[in-house]
């Protein structure tokens, strides 16, 4: 497997080495960047900026099309795979990356099927989703500080089934979150 020369740098965040392009190299580069932050050699914020920049570049390149609309980056890659592969479907690059033709984002549209059962199910799930969201909105209003041990509501009848639930205590919804950060590249 051939090695590619990497130079990734934003101020002091830097990776400069020859590595094969493979999963283990991704781990090595990630470890290098992370360890530079841990060792205090580089700023975590600068490294986050570098990563965000590269993510945005990758997204933009993959979405590129020329001004005539004839050539897209994805189309050019697909054409090159077809031309360079022995089976017209996949190839192994000189650096060891496997590229395969793929159909992604497959979707089905059911609205035109004229199936009355599908239409009924769609309407029912929509109706039930609205009821569920309304109930969740109510449950979010239960103050956990006031009702930490639950809010006794007594007997509750399900209006849809008629089922009677006795001695019901409703508890506040449990709110959880993950601490992270958000970042946006600004226009200059």
C-alpha positions as CSV (number, residue, x, y, z in Angstrom):
1,X,0.0,0.0,0.0
2,X,1.5,3.4,-1.0
3,X,1.8,6.1,1.5
4,X,0.5,9.6,1.1
5,X,2.3,12.7,2.5
6,X,0.1,14.5,5.0
7,X,0.5,18.1,5.9
8,X,-2.4,19.4,8.0
9,X,-1.7,22.7,9.7
10,X,-3.6,25.6,11.2
11,X,-1.3,27.8,13.3
12,X,0.4,25.4,15.7
13,X,-2.0,22.4,15.1
14,X,0.0,20.3,12.8
15,X,0.3,16.8,11.4
16,X,3.2,16.3,8.9
17,X,4.0,12.7,8.1
18,X,3.8,10.0,5.4
19,X,1.1,7.5,6.1
20,X,-1.0,5.0,4.2
21,X,-4.5,6.2,3.6
22,X,-6.4,3.7,5.8
23,X,-8.4,3.5,9.0
24,X,-5.4,3.0,11.2
25,X,-3.8,6.2,9.8
26,X,-7.0,8.1,10.6
27,X,-6.6,6.8,14.2
28,X,-2.9,7.8,14.2
29,X,-3.6,11.4,12.9
30,X,-6.5,11.7,15.4
31,X,-4.2,10.5,18.2
32,X,-1.5,12.9,17.1
33,X,-3.8,15.9,17.1
34,X,-5.4,14.9,20.4
35,X,-2.1,14.3,22.1
36,X,-0.8,17.7,21.0
37,X,-3.7,19.2,22.7
38,X,-3.2,17.1,25.9
39,X,0.5,17.9,26.0
40,X,-0.4,21.7,25.8
41,X,1.5,22.1,22.5
42,X,-1.6,23.3,20.7
43,X,-4.9,24.9,21.5
44,X,-8.0,22.7,21.6
45,X,-10.0,25.6,20.0
46,X,-7.5,25.9,17.1
47,X,-7.7,22.1,16.5
48,X,-11.5,22.3,16.6
49,X,-11.3,25.1,14.0
50,X,-9.0,22.9,11.8
51,X,-11.4,20.0,12.0
52,X,-14.4,22.1,11.3
53,X,-12.7,23.7,8.3
54,X,-11.8,20.3,6.8
55,X,-15.3,19.0,7.4
56,X,-16.8,22.0,5.5
57,X,-14.2,21.7,2.7
58,X,-15.1,18.0,2.2
59,X,-18.8,18.8,2.2
60,X,-18.4,21.6,-0.3
61,X,-16.2,19.6,-2.7
62,X,-18.6,16.6,-2.7
63,X,-21.4,19.0,-3.6
64,X,-19.6,20.8,-6.4
65,X,-21.0,21.0,-10.0
66,X,-19.5,23.1,-12.9
67,X,-21.4,26.1,-14.1
68,X,-23.0,24.1,-17.0
69,X,-24.4,21.5,-14.6
70,X,-22.7,18.8,-16.7
71,X,-20.0,17.8,-14.3
72,X,-20.3,17.1,-10.6
73,X,-17.5,16.0,-8.3
74,X,-19.5,12.9,-7.4
75,X,-20.1,12.2,-11.1
76,X,-16.4,12.6,-11.9
77,X,-15.4,10.2,-9.2
78,X,-18.0,7.7,-10.4
79,X,-16.7,8.0,-14.0
80,X,-13.2,7.4,-12.8
81,X,-14.2,4.3,-10.9
82,X,-16.0,2.9,-13.9
83,X,-13.0,3.7,-16.2
84,X,-10.3,2.4,-13.9
85,X,-11.9,-0.7,-12.5
86,X,-11.7,-4.2,-13.9
87,X,-15.4,-4.9,-13.2
88,X,-16.9,-1.5,-13.8
89,X,-18.1,-1.4,-10.2
90,X,-15.2,-0.8,-7.8
91,X,-11.5,-0.2,-7.5
92,X,-8.7,0.0,-5.1
93,X,-6.8,3.3,-5.3
94,X,-3.0,3.5,-5.4
95,X,-3.1,4.6,-1.7
96,X,-5.3,1.7,-0.7
97,X,-8.8,3.2,-0.6
98,X,-11.6,1.1,-1.9
99,X,-14.1,3.0,-3.9
100,X,-17.4,1.5,-5.0
101,X,-20.3,2.7,-7.1
102,X,-23.3,2.9,-4.9
103,X,-26.9,4.0,-5.0
104,X,-27.5,6.0,-1.9
105,X,-30.5,7.9,-0.5
106,X,-33.0,5.5,-2.1
107,X,-36.5,6.6,-1.3
108,X,-40.0,5.4,-2.1
109,X,-43.1,7.6,-2.6
110,X,-46.3,5.9,-1.5
111,X,-48.7,8.7,-2.1
112,X,-49.4,7.7,-5.7
113,X,-50.1,4.0,-4.9
114,X,-53.8,4.6,-4.3
115,X,-53.8,2.1,-1.5
116,X,-56.7,2.9,0.9
117,X,-55.1,1.0,3.8
118,X,-51.8,2.9,3.5
119,X,-53.7,6.2,3.4
120,X,-55.6,5.2,6.6
121,X,-52.4,4.2,8.4
122,X,-50.7,7.4,7.4
123,X,-53.7,9.5,8.7
124,X,-53.9,7.4,11.9
125,X,-50.2,7.8,12.7
126,X,-50.3,11.5,12.0
127,X,-53.3,11.8,14.3
128,X,-51.6,9.7,17.0
129,X,-48.3,11.7,16.7
130,X,-50.2,14.9,17.3
131,X,-51.9,13.4,20.4
132,X,-48.6,12.1,21.7
133,X,-46.8,15.4,21.2
134,X,-49.6,17.2,23.1
135,X,-49.3,14.8,26.0
136,X,-45.6,15.1,26.0
137,X,-46.0,18.9,26.1
138,X,-48.2,18.5,29.2
139,X,-45.8,16.1,30.9
140,X,-43.0,18.6,30.4
141,X,-45.0,21.2,32.4
142,X,-44.9,19.1,35.5
143,X,-42.4,20.8,37.8
144,X,-39.8,18.3,39.0
145,X,-39.1,20.4,42.1
146,X,-42.7,20.5,43.2
147,X,-43.6,17.0,42.1
148,X,-40.3,15.1,42.6
149,X,-42.1,12.2,44.2
150,X,-44.9,12.3,41.6
151,X,-48.1,14.1,41.0
152,X,-51.1,12.0,42.2
153,X,-54.0,12.3,39.8
154,X,-56.3,9.6,41.2
155,X,-58.3,7.6,38.7
156,X,-57.7,8.2,35.0
157,X,-59.8,6.9,32.2
158,X,-58.3,6.4,28.8
159,X,-60.7,8.3,26.5
160,X,-59.7,6.2,23.5
161,X,-60.1,2.7,25.0
162,X,-62.3,3.4,28.1
163,X,-59.8,1.6,30.3
164,X,-59.8,2.8,33.9
165,X,-56.4,3.3,35.6
166,X,-56.7,3.6,39.4
167,X,-54.5,5.5,41.8
168,X,-52.4,7.0,39.1
169,X,-49.3,9.1,39.9
170,X,-47.6,10.9,37.1
171,X,-43.9,11.8,37.3
172,X,-42.1,14.7,35.6
173,X,-40.4,13.9,32.3
174,X,-36.7,13.3,32.8
175,X,-34.6,15.9,30.9
176,X,-31.2,14.9,29.8
177,X,-28.6,16.6,27.6
178,X,-25.1,16.0,26.4
179,X,-22.5,18.7,27.0
180,X,-20.6,19.6,23.8
181,X,-19.9,22.7,21.8
182,X,-21.2,24.2,18.5
183,X,-19.1,26.0,16.0
184,X,-19.8,27.9,12.8
185,X,-17.3,29.3,10.2
186,X,-18.0,33.0,9.7
187,X,-18.0,34.7,6.3
188,X,-15.1,37.1,5.9
